[in-house]
């Protein structure tokens, strides 16, 4: 019998390189610029794709193995949660407002990210980058699907979840996340990577993911928090990809730096507007709160963010342009957004409510400089109106920001008593903005943002022509059931009745 | 004796999400349905792509195929992320065991040189073709319309990459890095491989997702996989004492049997939609199969020599029959 030949031992790095990088080649029957037609138009210069460092060396078989293990555990818990009325273990049914917002606004974003990463996974000219993007495309579809599955059982018992797919495309506040992801996907592959992998996954994800998943844990939502734990190692990979992406792009050519800085400015401004909904969730929507938005910002924004940008300074990258304005807004935005959601709650597929005395004591403790001075008096007034049988409701339609698509409801960075309103005239039309950040984003790419689909003008066009009842039907809202004050809602009454049924003998 | 556990029963207030009730009626939805239908943005797209302002962000018009409802192109395997990864995780356990078996018993070294050469010459350059297939399916996922089709393409793309990696490991096991280098050289410059490389590169510039689906998953892989893995590896090499190679290729064989059902289902549904679709698919199939025959034959010849013409004709006939069974006349 032959003696077994001992093969050269390959390092993990070399082996991974052979199993991925080495698969590609310079095409000769078709020109490379036709094979990868979108890698140059953004002005980013890549001289050597080989310099890309694989952020995680995961072969496909290893991916299948690890992910399947996580999937088995996750679905065992989702099944048990559904089978054992796990929904009755949450702190209060008002918690579900956070979950409704998550399903309508965030899960479709996960799906869009999946699609965007599939495109990036095809369009980049380097295999290392492509494979990393392809794996993220798979992870993101995982997240969209597991979220829909984990929340599915809540939909069977509670209002506000049932029309999430229609509301993703039609309801006014969901144009905030929808336009965010549409914006990233309509950008070129490099901007997409900076927008989603770096700005969103690396800089901001802790401000989104940690609060939502900790909120679920704090409020007894076993199903969602298990998803959160299960997705954590995926997220860790995504963050690594984000950091590798930016370093790779910056190291390739000094001319890339100003382009990247412009994208960081833009996506930070856009990301922080999107996160104002998370801020509101943290400060107002959780029955048992994890931490305030201010506290989360101090940890994940100021501490982590400053460290990151100090690190990037050696490339010539500075803090995002509107960082100071954001800092000034932190003690205000959640209060301003919650008041807006409350006054327009006839048109939201989740409930809002007036904070209780206990809630307000918590808010004054967390926001000593602003809550008692600016927001408590307004809530007290809203409380009085409700007691008098004339609840505060706004049936007028808000003026939306052309970029972030939130109502222009925020205040001036240096004056919390006056509304911040900006406008730009472009080709004879006036466009409105909620902030300098959004105005700036518009002015850099007006041709893009004039195309935005704004839901308020949409209401007056075909087929709705201003008919609110028809609008309700079109967006899948069941008035009085999905909408309005939590106090007295079906969700509230059913939850109390079912808990009694499950815990008492009658 | 079954013991009935008593549980607190609360009557659900609704059965499923609205969009699924509209599609499938007022009853509980399956996990596949929840994971697949209507989860892609469909209306009120905000901006035109800067990379091609002539397109919509999600665009049904970038292919010649016309569907009333793109979600009709469903996957008979009902793969969503969970069922997909669980299925592949089981298969990779088998593949891993096979690789270990061949390696630990020194089976690779026992292969007669002539057989090892055939295995290396035919299989190793195919890892580059599998990378091309990954690019095609990633493209169809990225630009195709409707999650029922596009998610399956993403899974398929990962499978293609997985196969490229299994082929690379096969090369390392049977011949070390030199085998991979020689395979790449053959892929780039060897006369036998140029028609296939040209085919793959032409696919890399094809931007109609459904034509690409036909060119890659039906015409090329529909001919290549049975010829290489069923005919050359399982029959030809095994008969001569090369069953170790067959063990290393079990994944590819099982995979092709499974995925062809999905490819068939997609094409059958698309063809049955209209005469226009049927004719378009038939025209694409004819065009790309003709090219695939020319691309694959010189590769097969390295193993089968003078029998190649006859064998290829047999497999082409089988592929034609398969396509016609899906309602596409050739």
Interface residues (C-beta under 8 A of the other chain):
Chain A: X1 X2 X3 X4 X5 X7 X8 X10 X18 X19 X20 X22 X23 X24 X25 X27 X28 X29 X30 X34 X35 X37 X38 X41 X59 X60 X61 X63 X64 X65 X67 X68 X69 X71 X72 X75 X84 X85 X108 X111 X112 X114 X115 X118 X119 X121 X122 X127 X130 X131 X134 X135 X137 X138 X141 X142 X144 X145 X146 X148 X149 X152 X155 X156 X157 X158 X161 X162 X163 X164 X165 X166 X168 X169 X170 X175 X178 X179 X182 X183 X185 X186 X187 X188 X189 X448 X449 X451 X452 X453 X455 X458 X476 X494 X498 X501 X502
Chain B: X7 X8 X10 X12 X13 X14 X15 X16 X17 X18 X19 X29 X31 X34 X35 X38 X39 X40 X41 X42 X43 X44 X45 X46 X47 X48 X49 X50 X51 X57 X58 X80 X81 X82 X85 X86 X88 X89 X91 X92 X93 X95 X96 X106 X109 X110 X127 X128 X130 X131 X134 X135 X138 X139 X141 X142 X143 X147 X150 X151 X154 X155 X157 X158 X159 X161 X162 X164 X165 X166 X168 X169 X172 X176 X177 X180 X184 X187 X188 X197 X198 X201 X202 X204 X205
